[in-house]
Amino acid sequence: MKKARLIFLSLIPAMLALGGCSKPDTAPGPGGVTMGEARALDEAAAMLDERRPPAAALQPSAPKDAKAP
């Protein structure tokens, strides 16, 4: 019982130290935005990449015959 408690108590400082490693959302991030904004931009870019249309949809259509006035 005492050994388990000792192990648990020795893990508390390690958990606290690792918890302090991540930057808060308001910390400056890349490109002059905060870390929270950078994370939101990355998630938005991933969503747009998932919804990318097929290559055939991006091909220009054939020009329609235009009648001269």
mmJSON file of the N, C-alpha and C atoms, coordinates in Angstrom:
{"data_MODEL":{"atom_site":{
"group_PDB":["ATOM","ATOM","ATOM","ATOM","ATOM","ATOM","ATOM","ATOM","ATOM","ATOM","ATOM","ATOM","ATOM","ATOM","ATOM","ATOM","ATOM","ATOM","ATOM","ATOM","ATOM","ATOM","ATOM","ATOM","ATOM","ATOM","ATOM","ATOM","ATOM","ATOM","ATOM","ATOM","ATOM","ATOM","ATOM","ATOM","ATOM","ATOM","ATOM","ATOM","ATOM","ATOM","ATOM","ATOM","ATOM","ATOM","ATOM","ATOM","ATOM","ATOM","ATOM","ATOM","ATOM","ATOM","ATOM","ATOM","ATOM","ATOM","ATOM","ATOM","ATOM","ATOM","ATOM","ATOM","ATOM","ATOM","ATOM","ATOM","ATOM","ATOM","ATOM","ATOM","ATOM","ATOM","ATOM","ATOM","ATOM","ATOM","ATOM","ATOM","ATOM","ATOM","ATOM","ATOM","ATOM","ATOM","ATOM","ATOM","ATOM","ATOM","ATOM","ATOM","ATOM","ATOM","ATOM","ATOM","ATOM","ATOM","ATOM","ATOM","ATOM","ATOM","ATOM","ATOM","ATOM","ATOM","ATOM","ATOM","ATOM","ATOM","ATOM","ATOM","ATOM","ATOM","ATOM","ATOM","ATOM","ATOM","ATOM","ATOM","ATOM","ATOM","ATOM","ATOM","ATOM","ATOM","ATOM","ATOM","ATOM","ATOM","ATOM","ATOM","ATOM","ATOM","ATOM","ATOM","ATOM","ATOM","ATOM","ATOM","ATOM","ATOM","ATOM","ATOM","ATOM","ATOM","ATOM","ATOM","ATOM","ATOM","ATOM","ATOM","ATOM","ATOM","ATOM","ATOM","ATOM","ATOM","ATOM","ATOM","ATOM","ATOM","ATOM","ATOM","ATOM","ATOM","ATOM","ATOM","ATOM","ATOM","ATOM","ATOM","ATOM","ATOM","ATOM","ATOM","ATOM","ATOM","ATOM","ATOM","ATOM","ATOM","ATOM","ATOM","ATOM","ATOM","ATOM","ATOM","ATOM","ATOM","ATOM","ATOM","ATOM","ATOM","ATOM","ATOM","ATOM","ATOM","ATOM","ATOM","ATOM","ATOM","ATOM","ATOM","ATOM","ATOM","ATOM"],
"id":[1,2,3,4,5,6,7,8,9,10,11,12,13,14,15,16,17,18,19,20,21,22,23,24,25,26,27,28,29,30,31,32,33,34,35,36,37,38,39,40,41,42,43,44,45,46,47,48,49,50,51,52,53,54,55,56,57,58,59,60,61,62,63,64,65,66,67,68,69,70,71,72,73,74,75,76,77,78,79,80,81,82,83,84,85,86,87,88,89,90,91,92,93,94,95,96,97,98,99,100,101,102,103,104,105,106,107,108,109,110,111,112,113,114,115,116,117,118,119,120,121,122,123,124,125,126,127,128,129,130,131,132,133,134,135,136,137,138,139,140,141,142,143,144,145,146,147,148,149,150,151,152,153,154,155,156,157,158,159,160,161,162,163,164,165,166,167,168,169,170,171,172,173,174,175,176,177,178,179,180,181,182,183,184,185,186,187,188,189,190,191,192,193,194,195,196,197,198,199,200,201,202,203,204,205,206,207],
"type_symbol":["N","C","C","N","C","C","N","C","C","N","C","C","N","C","C","N","C","C","N","C","C","N","C","C","N","C","C","N","C","C","N","C","C","N","C","C","N","C","C","N","C","C","N","C","C","N","C","C","N","C","C","N","C","C","N","C","C","N","C","C","N","C","C","N","C","C","N","C","C","N","C","C","N","C","C","N","C","C","N","C","C","N","C","C","N","C","C","N","C","C","N","C","C","N","C","C","N","C","C","N","C","C","N","C","C","N","C","C","N","C","C","N","C","C","N","C","C","N","C","C","N","C","C","N","C","C","N","C","C","N","C","C","N","C","C","N","C","C","N","C","C","N","C","C","N","C","C","N","C","C","N","C","C","N","C","C","N","C","C","N","C","C","N","C","C","N","C","C","N","C","C","N","C","C","N","C","C","N","C","C","N","C","C","N","C","C","N","C","C","N","C","C","N","C","C","N","C","C","N","C","C","N","C","C","N","C","C"],
"label_atom_id":["N","CA","C","N","CA","C","N","CA","C","N","CA","C","N","CA","C","N","CA","C","N","CA","C","N","CA","C","N","CA","C","N","CA","C","N","CA","C","N","CA","C","N","CA","C","N","CA","C","N","CA","C","N","CA","C","N","CA","C","N","CA","C","N","CA","C","N","CA","C","N","CA","C","N","CA","C","N","CA","C","N","CA","C","N","CA","C","N","CA","C","N","CA","C","N","CA","C","N","CA","C","N","CA","C","N","CA","C","N","CA","C","N","CA","C","N","CA","C","N","CA","C","N","CA","C","N","CA","C","N","CA","C","N","CA","C","N","CA","C","N","CA","C","N","CA","C","N","CA","C","N","CA","C","N","CA","C","N","CA","C","N","CA","C","N","CA","C","N","CA","C","N","CA","C","N","CA","C","N","CA","C","N","CA","C","N","CA","C","N","CA","C","N","CA","C","N","CA","C","N","CA","C","N","CA","C","N","CA","C","N","CA","C","N","CA","C","N","CA","C","N","CA","C","N","CA","C","N","CA","C","N","CA","C","N","CA","C","N","CA","C"],
"label_alt_id":[null,null,null,null,null,null,null,null,null,null,null,null,null,null,null,null,null,null,null,null,null,null,null,null,null,null,null,null,null,null,null,null,null,null,null,null,null,null,null,null,null,null,null,null,null,null,null,null,null,null,null,null,null,null,null,null,null,null,null,null,null,null,null,null,null,null,null,null,null,null,null,null,null,null,null,null,null,null,null,null,null,null,null,null,null,null,null,null,null,null,null,null,null,null,null,null,null,null,null,null,null,null,null,null,null,null,null,null,null,null,null,null,null,null,null,null,null,null,null,null,null,null,null,null,null,null,null,null,null,null,null,null,null,null,null,null,null,null,null,null,null,null,null,null,null,null,null,null,null,null,null,null,null,null,null,null,null,null,null,null,null,null,null,null,null,null,null,null,null,null,null,null,null,null,null,null,null,null,null,null,null,null,null,null,null,null,null,null,null,null,null,null,null,null,null,null,null,null,null,null,null,null,null,null,null,null,null],
"label_comp_id":["MET","MET","MET","LYS","LYS","LYS","LYS","LYS","LYS","ALA","ALA","ALA","ARG","ARG","ARG","LEU","LEU","LEU","ILE","ILE","ILE","PHE","PHE","PHE","LEU","LEU","LEU","SER","SER","SER","LEU","LEU","LEU","ILE","ILE","ILE","PRO","PRO","PRO","ALA","ALA","ALA","MET","MET","MET","LEU","LEU","LEU","ALA","ALA","ALA","LEU","LEU","LEU","GLY","GLY","GLY","GLY","GLY","GLY","CYS","CYS","CYS","SER","SER","SER","LYS","LYS","LYS","PRO","PRO","PRO","ASP","ASP","ASP","THR","THR","THR","ALA","ALA","ALA","PRO","PRO","PRO","GLY","GLY","GLY","PRO","PRO","PRO","GLY","GLY","GLY","GLY","GLY","GLY","VAL","VAL","VAL","THR","THR","THR","MET","MET","MET","GLY","GLY","GLY","GLU","GLU","GLU","ALA","ALA","ALA","ARG","ARG","ARG","ALA","ALA","ALA","LEU","LEU","LEU","ASP","ASP","ASP","GLU","GLU","GLU","ALA","ALA","ALA","ALA","ALA","ALA","ALA","ALA","ALA","MET","MET","MET","LEU","LEU","LEU","ASP","ASP","ASP","GLU","GLU","GLU","ARG","ARG","ARG","ARG","ARG","ARG","PRO","PRO","PRO","PRO","PRO","PRO","ALA","ALA","ALA","ALA","ALA","ALA","ALA","ALA","ALA","LEU","LEU","LEU","GLN","GLN","GLN","PRO","PRO","PRO","SER","SER","SER","ALA","ALA","ALA","PRO","PRO","PRO","LYS","LYS","LYS","ASP","ASP","ASP","ALA","ALA","ALA","LYS","LYS","LYS","ALA","ALA","ALA","PRO","PRO","PRO"],
"label_asym_id":["A","A","A","A","A","A","A","A","A","A","A","A","A","A","A","A","A","A","A","A","A","A","A","A","A","A","A","A","A","A","A","A","A","A","A","A","A","A","A","A","A","A","A","A","A","A","A","A","A","A","A","A","A","A","A","A","A","A","A","A","A","A","A","A","A","A","A","A","A","A","A","A","A","A","A","A","A","A","A","A","A","A","A","A","A","A","A","A","A","A","A","A","A","A","A","A","A","A","A","A","A","A","A","A","A","A","A","A","A","A","A","A","A","A","A","A","A","A","A","A","A","A","A","A","A","A","A","A","A","A","A","A","A","A","A","A","A","A","A","A","A","A","A","A","A","A","A","A","A","A","A","A","A","A","A","A","A","A","A","A","A","A","A","A","A","A","A","A","A","A","A","A","A","A","A","A","A","A","A","A","A","A","A","A","A","A","A","A","A","A","A","A","A","A","A","A","A","A","A","A","A","A","A","A","A","A","A"],
"label_entity_id":["1","1","1","1","1","1","1","1","1","1","1","1","1","1","1","1","1","1","1","1","1","1","1","1","1","1","1","1","1","1","1","1","1","1","1","1","1","1","1","1","1","1","1","1","1","1","1","1","1","1","1","1","1","1","1","1","1","1","1","1","1","1","1","1","1","1","1","1","1","1","1","1","1","1","1","1","1","1","1","1","1","1","1","1","1","1","1","1","1","1","1","1","1","1","1","1","1","1","1","1","1","1","1","1","1","1","1","1","1","1","1","1","1","1","1","1","1","1","1","1","1","1","1","1","1","1","1","1","1","1","1","1","1","1","1","1","1","1","1","1","1","1","1","1","1","1","1","1","1","1","1","1","1","1","1","1","1","1","1","1","1","1","1","1","1","1","1","1","1","1","1","1","1","1","1","1","1","1","1","1","1","1","1","1","1","1","1","1","1","1","1","1","1","1","1","1","1","1","1","1","1","1","1","1","1","1","1"],
"label_seq_id":[1,1,1,2,2,2,3,3,3,4,4,4,5,5,5,6,6,6,7,7,7,8,8,8,9,9,9,10,10,10,11,11,11,12,12,12,13,13,13,14,14,14,15,15,15,16,16,16,17,17,17,18,18,18,19,19,19,20,20,20,21,21,21,22,22,22,23,23,23,24,24,24,25,25,25,26,26,26,27,27,27,28,28,28,29,29,29,30,30,30,31,31,31,32,32,32,33,33,33,34,34,34,35,35,35,36,36,36,37,37,37,38,38,38,39,39,39,40,40,40,41,41,41,42,42,42,43,43,43,44,44,44,45,45,45,46,46,46,47,47,47,48,48,48,49,49,49,50,50,50,51,51,51,52,52,52,53,53,53,54,54,54,55,55,55,56,56,56,57,57,57,58,58,58,59,59,59,60,60,60,61,61,61,62,62,62,63,63,63,64,64,64,65,65,65,66,66,66,67,67,67,68,68,68,69,69,69],
"pdbx_PDB_ins_code":[null,null,null,null,null,null,null,null,null,null,null,null,null,null,null,null,null,null,null,null,null,null,null,null,null,null,null,null,null,null,null,null,null,null,null,null,null,null,null,null,null,null,null,null,null,null,null,null,null,null,null,null,null,null,null,null,null,null,null,null,null,null,null,null,null,null,null,null,null,null,null,null,null,null,null,null,null,null,null,null,null,null,null,null,null,null,null,null,null,null,null,null,null,null,null,null,null,null,null,null,null,null,null,null,null,null,null,null,null,null,null,null,null,null,null,null,null,null,null,null,null,null,null,null,null,null,null,null,null,null,null,null,null,null,null,null,null,null,null,null,null,null,null,null,null,null,null,null,null,null,null,null,null,null,null,null,null,null,null,null,null,null,null,null,null,null,null,null,null,null,null,null,null,null,null,null,null,null,null,null,null,null,null,null,null,null,null,null,null,null,null,null,null,null,null,null,null,null,null,null,null,null,null,null,null,null,null],
"Cartn_x":[0.828,0.0,0.873,1.899,2.774,3.586,3.949,4.724,3.906,2.65,1.778,1.564,1.43,1.239,2.503,3.673,4.942,5.105,4.739,4.824,3.869,2.67,1.692,2.181,2.709,3.179,4.405,5.214,6.383,5.999,4.831,4.386,3.751,3.289,2.622,3.543,4.783,5.642,5.914,6.042,6.276,5.073,3.873,2.666,2.551,2.87,2.803,3.847,5.022,6.075,5.69,5.138,4.734,3.532,2.669,1.501,1.88,2.996,3.452,4.205,4.413,5.18,4.394,3.117,2.344,2.115,2.07,1.861,0.378,0.032,-1.385,-1.881,-3.185,-3.773,-3.423,-3.106,-2.809,-1.329,-0.497,0.938,1.183,2.202,2.496,2.873,2.391,2.666,3.295,3.301,3.924,3.119,3.812,3.137,2.407,2.706,2.079,0.688,0.28,-1.02,-0.78,-1.81,-1.663,-1.685,-1.291,-1.285,-2.694,-3.689,-5.077,-5.523,-5.155,-5.516,-4.798,-3.522,-2.767,-3.393,-3.822,-4.465,-5.784,-6.564,-7.834,-7.613,-6.573,-6.267,-5.839,-5.056,-4.65,-5.855,-6.781,-7.988,-8.851,-8.954,-9.748,-9.107,-7.783,-7.1,-7.302,-7.278,-7.503,-8.922,-9.896,-11.279,-11.423,-10.765,-10.841,-10.17,-9.059,-8.39,-9.265,-10.039,-10.93,-12.062,-12.491,-13.634,-13.197,-11.939,-11.415,-12.166,-12.618,-13.357,-12.409,-12.958,-12.117,-11.458,-10.349,-9.591,-10.441,-11.356,-12.203,-13.089,-13.451,-14.305,-13.533,-12.217,-11.402,-10.977,-11.28,-10.936,-11.829,-11.263,-12.103,-13.052,-14.226,-15.208,-14.89,-15.382,-15.171,-15.946,-15.339,-16.059,-17.296,-18.344,-19.585,-19.482,-20.172,-20.162,-20.846,-20.059,-20.617,-21.093,-22.261,-22.812,-22.383,-21.985,-21.573,-22.809,-22.716,-23.905,-24.213],
"Cartn_y":[-1.186,0.0,1.251,1.264,2.431,2.599,1.472,1.541,2.162,1.783,2.342,3.84,4.216,5.638,6.42,5.849,6.501,6.682,5.667,5.768,6.843,6.86,7.866,9.273,9.46,10.785,11.217,10.265,10.623,10.992,10.554,10.887,12.27,12.802,14.107,15.212,15.341,16.398,16.2,14.958,14.701,15.133,14.852,15.256,16.771,17.435,18.895,19.505,18.918,19.437,19.255,18.117,17.888,18.727,18.991,19.826,21.254,21.717,23.073,23.215,22.129,22.183,22.775,22.57,23.076,24.569,25.266,26.709,27.001,28.04,28.417,28.997,29.036,29.533,30.987,31.751,33.165,33.432,32.392,32.569,32.905,33.729,34.05,32.805,32.72,31.565,31.99,31.113,31.418,32.442,33.314,34.257,35.379,35.645,36.747,36.466,35.215,34.847,34.085,33.94,33.183,31.691,30.907,29.452,28.935,29.499,29.081,29.41,30.588,30.971,30.091,29.78,28.905,27.519,27.011,25.694,25.721,26.798,26.918,27.027,27.75,27.853,26.507,25.738,24.407,23.487,23.552,22.718,23.132,24.431,24.909,24.474,24.539,24.103,22.611,21.825,20.384,20.105,20.872,20.687,21.039,22.106,22.49,21.452,20.887,19.849,18.614,18.285,17.126,17.355,18.606,18.919,19.34,19.13,19.54,18.804,19.529,18.88,18.019,17.079,16.245,17.092,16.593,17.346,17.658,16.762,16.989,18.224,18.524,19.681,20.985,20.917,22.117,22.432,21.541,21.757,22.843,23.752,24.778,24.141,24.659,24.115,24.636,23.919,24.33,25.622,26.547,27.801,27.558,28.253,28.131,29.001,28.592,29.376,30.704,31.748,33.079,33.649,34.169,34.777,36.228,36.634,38.026,38.902,40.088,40.966,41.59],
"Cartn_z":[0.0,0.0,0.0,0.867,0.946,-0.342,-0.967,-2.196,-3.321,-3.424,-4.459,-4.244,-2.972,-2.667,-3.002,-2.722,-3.022,-4.533,-5.292,-6.746,-7.253,-6.731,-7.155,-6.837,-5.638,-5.236,-6.033,-6.471,-7.263,-8.698,-9.156,-10.513,-10.603,-9.487,-9.504,-10.032,-9.549,-10.111,-11.602,-12.039,-13.462,-14.293,-13.819,-14.556,-14.613,-13.52,-13.5,-14.432,-14.476,-15.353,-16.816,-17.16,-18.547,-18.928,-17.993,-18.269,-18.581,-18.086,-18.338,-19.643,-20.375,-21.62,-22.785,-22.823,-23.956,-23.806,-24.947,-24.919,-24.776,-24.035,-23.937,-25.255,-25.428,-26.672,-26.948,-25.919,-26.114,-26.343,-26.313,-26.545,-28.007,-28.291,-29.686,-30.458,-31.655,-32.495,-33.8,-34.787,-36.07,-36.858,-37.568,-38.454,-37.742,-36.499,-35.79,-35.272,-35.236,-34.667,-33.372,-32.564,-31.326,-31.629,-30.658,-30.847,-31.124,-30.447,-30.683,-32.095,-32.576,-33.949,-34.959,-34.711,-35.619,-35.674,-34.519,-34.481,-35.26,-35.097,-35.807,-37.323,-37.732,-39.162,-39.734,-38.973,-39.426,-39.579,-38.632,-38.713,-39.905,-40.161,-41.296,-42.612,-42.698,-43.916,-44.15,-43.094,-43.226,-43.715,-43.199,-43.65,-45.126,-45.567,-46.974,-47.864,-47.405,-48.178,-48.332,-47.303,-47.368,-48.361,-48.51,-49.379,-50.775,-51.129,-52.426,-53.541,-54.582,-55.671,-56.511,-57.276,-58.14,-59.23,-59.784,-60.789,-62.024,-62.377,-63.558,-63.381,-62.165,-61.901,-62.06,-62.017,-62.122,-63.556,-64.501,-65.904,-66.489,-67.308,-67.929,-68.93,-68.992,-69.927,-71.33,-72.318,-73.713,-73.962,-74.729,-74.983,-75.828,-75.493,-76.242,-77.491,-78.52,-79.757,-79.487,-79.642,-79.422,-80.753,-80.764,-81.998,-82.056,-83.263,-83.451,-83.459,-82.883,-82.858,-84.187],
"occupancy":[1.0,1.0,1.0,1.0,1.0,1.0,1.0,1.0,1.0,1.0,1.0,1.0,1.0,1.0,1.0,1.0,1.0,1.0,1.0,1.0,1.0,1.0,1.0,1.0,1.0,1.0,1.0,1.0,1.0,1.0,1.0,1.0,1.0,1.0,1.0,1.0,1.0,1.0,1.0,1.0,1.0,1.0,1.0,1.0,1.0,1.0,1.0,1.0,1.0,1.0,1.0,1.0,1.0,1.0,1.0,1.0,1.0,1.0,1.0,1.0,1.0,1.0,1.0,1.0,1.0,1.0,1.0,1.0,1.0,1.0,1.0,1.0,1.0,1.0,1.0,1.0,1.0,1.0,1.0,1.0,1.0,1.0,1.0,1.0,1.0,1.0,1.0,1.0,1.0,1.0,1.0,1.0,1.0,1.0,1.0,1.0,1.0,1.0,1.0,1.0,1.0,1.0,1.0,1.0,1.0,1.0,1.0,1.0,1.0,1.0,1.0,1.0,1.0,1.0,1.0,1.0,1.0,1.0,1.0,1.0,1.0,1.0,1.0,1.0,1.0,1.0,1.0,1.0,1.0,1.0,1.0,1.0,1.0,1.0,1.0,1.0,1.0,1.0,1.0,1.0,1.0,1.0,1.0,1.0,1.0,1.0,1.0,1.0,1.0,1.0,1.0,1.0,1.0,1.0,1.0,1.0,1.0,1.0,1.0,1.0,1.0,1.0,1.0,1.0,1.0,1.0,1.0,1.0,1.0,1.0,1.0,1.0,1.0,1.0,1.0,1.0,1.0,1.0,1.0,1.0,1.0,1.0,1.0,1.0,1.0,1.0,1.0,1.0,1.0,1.0,1.0,1.0,1.0,1.0,1.0,1.0,1.0,1.0,1.0,1.0,1.0,1.0,1.0,1.0,1.0,1.0,1.0],
"B_iso_or_equiv":[0.0,0.0,0.0,0.0,0.0,0.0,0.0,0.0,0.0,0.0,0.0,0.0,0.0,0.0,0.0,0.0,0.0,0.0,0.0,0.0,0.0,0.0,0.0,0.0,0.0,0.0,0.0,0.0,0.0,0.0,0.0,0.0,0.0,0.0,0.0,0.0,0.0,0.0,0.0,0.0,0.0,0.0,0.0,0.0,0.0,0.0,0.0,0.0,0.0,0.0,0.0,0.0,0.0,0.0,0.0,0.0,0.0,0.0,0.0,0.0,0.0,0.0,0.0,0.0,0.0,0.0,0.0,0.0,0.0,0.0,0.0,0.0,0.0,0.0,0.0,0.0,0.0,0.0,0.0,0.0,0.0,0.0,0.0,0.0,0.0,0.0,0.0,0.0,0.0,0.0,0.0,0.0,0.0,0.0,0.0,0.0,0.0,0.0,0.0,0.0,0.0,0.0,0.0,0.0,0.0,0.0,0.0,0.0,0.0,0.0,0.0,0.0,0.0,0.0,0.0,0.0,0.0,0.0,0.0,0.0,0.0,0.0,0.0,0.0,0.0,0.0,0.0,0.0,0.0,0.0,0.0,0.0,0.0,0.0,0.0,0.0,0.0,0.0,0.0,0.0,0.0,0.0,0.0,0.0,0.0,0.0,0.0,0.0,0.0,0.0,0.0,0.0,0.0,0.0,0.0,0.0,0.0,0.0,0.0,0.0,0.0,0.0,0.0,0.0,0.0,0.0,0.0,0.0,0.0,0.0,0.0,0.0,0.0,0.0,0.0,0.0,0.0,0.0,0.0,0.0,0.0,0.0,0.0,0.0,0.0,0.0,0.0,0.0,0.0,0.0,0.0,0.0,0.0,0.0,0.0,0.0,0.0,0.0,0.0,0.0,0.0,0.0,0.0,0.0,0.0,0.0,0.0],
"pdbx_formal_charge":[null,null,null,null,null,null,null,null,null,null,null,null,null,null,null,null,null,null,null,null,null,null,null,null,null,null,null,null,null,null,null,null,null,null,null,null,null,null,null,null,null,null,null,null,null,null,null,null,null,null,null,null,null,null,null,null,null,null,null,null,null,null,null,null,null,null,null,null,null,null,null,null,null,null,null,null,null,null,null,null,null,null,null,null,null,null,null,null,null,null,null,null,null,null,null,null,null,null,null,null,null,null,null,null,null,null,null,null,null,null,null,null,null,null,null,null,null,null,null,null,null,null,null,null,null,null,null,null,null,null,null,null,null,null,null,null,null,null,null,null,null,null,null,null,null,null,null,null,null,null,null,null,null,null,null,null,null,null,null,null,null,null,null,null,null,null,null,null,null,null,null,null,null,null,null,null,null,null,null,null,null,null,null,null,null,null,null,null,null,null,null,null,null,null,null,null,null,null,null,null,null,null,null,null,null,null,null],
"auth_seq_id":[1,1,1,2,2,2,3,3,3,4,4,4,5,5,5,6,6,6,7,7,7,8,8,8,9,9,9,10,10,10,11,11,11,12,12,12,13,13,13,14,14,14,15,15,15,16,16,16,17,17,17,18,18,18,19,19,19,20,20,20,21,21,21,22,22,22,23,23,23,24,24,24,25,25,25,26,26,26,27,27,27,28,28,28,29,29,29,30,30,30,31,31,31,32,32,32,33,33,33,34,34,34,35,35,35,36,36,36,37,37,37,38,38,38,39,39,39,40,40,40,41,41,41,42,42,42,43,43,43,44,44,44,45,45,45,46,46,46,47,47,47,48,48,48,49,49,49,50,50,50,51,51,51,52,52,52,53,53,53,54,54,54,55,55,55,56,56,56,57,57,57,58,58,58,59,59,59,60,60,60,61,61,61,62,62,62,63,63,63,64,64,64,65,65,65,66,66,66,67,67,67,68,68,68,69,69,69],
"auth_comp_id":["MET","MET","MET","LYS","LYS","LYS","LYS","LYS","LYS","ALA","ALA","ALA","ARG","ARG","ARG","LEU","LEU","LEU","ILE","ILE","ILE","PHE","PHE","PHE","LEU","LEU","LEU","SER","SER","SER","LEU","LEU","LEU","ILE","ILE","ILE","PRO","PRO","PRO","ALA","ALA","ALA","MET","MET","MET","LEU","LEU","LEU","ALA","ALA","ALA","LEU","LEU","LEU","GLY","GLY","GLY","GLY","GLY","GLY","CYS","CYS","CYS","SER","SER","SER","LYS","LYS","LYS","PRO","PRO","PRO","ASP","ASP","ASP","THR","THR","THR","ALA","ALA","ALA","PRO","PRO","PRO","GLY","GLY","GLY","PRO","PRO","PRO","GLY","GLY","GLY","GLY","GLY","GLY","VAL","VAL","VAL","THR","THR","THR","MET","MET","MET","GLY","GLY","GLY","GLU","GLU","GLU","ALA","ALA","ALA","ARG","ARG","ARG","ALA","ALA","ALA","LEU","LEU","LEU","ASP","ASP","ASP","GLU","GLU","GLU","ALA","ALA","ALA","ALA","ALA","ALA","ALA","ALA","ALA","MET","MET","MET","LEU","LEU","LEU","ASP","ASP","ASP","GLU","GLU","GLU","ARG","ARG","ARG","ARG","ARG","ARG","PRO","PRO","PRO","PRO","PRO","PRO","ALA","ALA","ALA","ALA","ALA","ALA","ALA","ALA","ALA","LEU","LEU","LEU","GLN","GLN","GLN","PRO","PRO","PRO","SER","SER","SER","ALA","ALA","ALA","PRO","PRO","PRO","LYS","LYS","LYS","ASP","ASP","ASP","ALA","ALA","ALA","LYS","LYS","LYS","ALA","ALA","ALA","PRO","PRO","PRO"],
"auth_asym_id":["A","A","A","A","A","A","A","A","A","A","A","A","A","A","A","A","A","A","A","A","A","A","A","A","A","A","A","A","A","A","A","A","A","A","A","A","A","A","A","A","A","A","A","A","A","A","A","A","A","A","A","A","A","A","A","A","A","A","A","A","A","A","A","A","A","A","A","A","A","A","A","A","A","A","A","A","A","A","A","A","A","A","A","A","A","A","A","A","A","A","A","A","A","A","A","A","A","A","A","A","A","A","A","A","A","A","A","A","A","A","A","A","A","A","A","A","A","A","A","A","A","A","A","A","A","A","A","A","A","A","A","A","A","A","A","A","A","A","A","A","A","A","A","A","A","A","A","A","A","A","A","A","A","A","A","A","A","A","A","A","A","A","A","A","A","A","A","A","A","A","A","A","A","A","A","A","A","A","A","A","A","A","A","A","A","A","A","A","A","A","A","A","A","A","A","A","A","A","A","A","A","A","A","A","A","A","A"],
"auth_atom_id":["N","CA","C","N","CA","C","N","CA","C","N","CA","C","N","CA","C","N","CA","C","N","CA","C","N","CA","C","N","CA","C","N","CA","C","N","CA","C","N","CA","C","N","CA","C","N","CA","C","N","CA","C","N","CA","C","N","CA","C","N","CA","C","N","CA","C","N","CA","C","N","CA","C","N","CA","C","N","CA","C","N","CA","C","N","CA","C","N","CA","C","N","CA","C","N","CA","C","N","CA","C","N","CA","C","N","CA","C","N","CA","C","N","CA","C","N","CA","C","N","CA","C","N","CA","C","N","CA","C","N","CA","C","N","CA","C","N","CA","C","N","CA","C","N","CA","C","N","CA","C","N","CA","C","N","CA","C","N","CA","C","N","CA","C","N","CA","C","N","CA","C","N","CA","C","N","CA","C","N","CA","C","N","CA","C","N","CA","C","N","CA","C","N","CA","C","N","CA","C","N","CA","C","N","CA","C","N","CA","C","N","CA","C","N","CA","C","N","CA","C","N","CA","C","N","CA","C","N","CA","C","N","CA","C","N","CA","C","N","CA","C"],
"pdbx_PDB_model_num":[1,1,1,1,1,1,1,1,1,1,1,1,1,1,1,1,1,1,1,1,1,1,1,1,1,1,1,1,1,1,1,1,1,1,1,1,1,1,1,1,1,1,1,1,1,1,1,1,1,1,1,1,1,1,1,1,1,1,1,1,1,1,1,1,1,1,1,1,1,1,1,1,1,1,1,1,1,1,1,1,1,1,1,1,1,1,1,1,1,1,1,1,1,1,1,1,1,1,1,1,1,1,1,1,1,1,1,1,1,1,1,1,1,1,1,1,1,1,1,1,1,1,1,1,1,1,1,1,1,1,1,1,1,1,1,1,1,1,1,1,1,1,1,1,1,1,1,1,1,1,1,1,1,1,1,1,1,1,1,1,1,1,1,1,1,1,1,1,1,1,1,1,1,1,1,1,1,1,1,1,1,1,1,1,1,1,1,1,1,1,1,1,1,1,1,1,1,1,1,1,1,1,1,1,1,1,1]
}}}
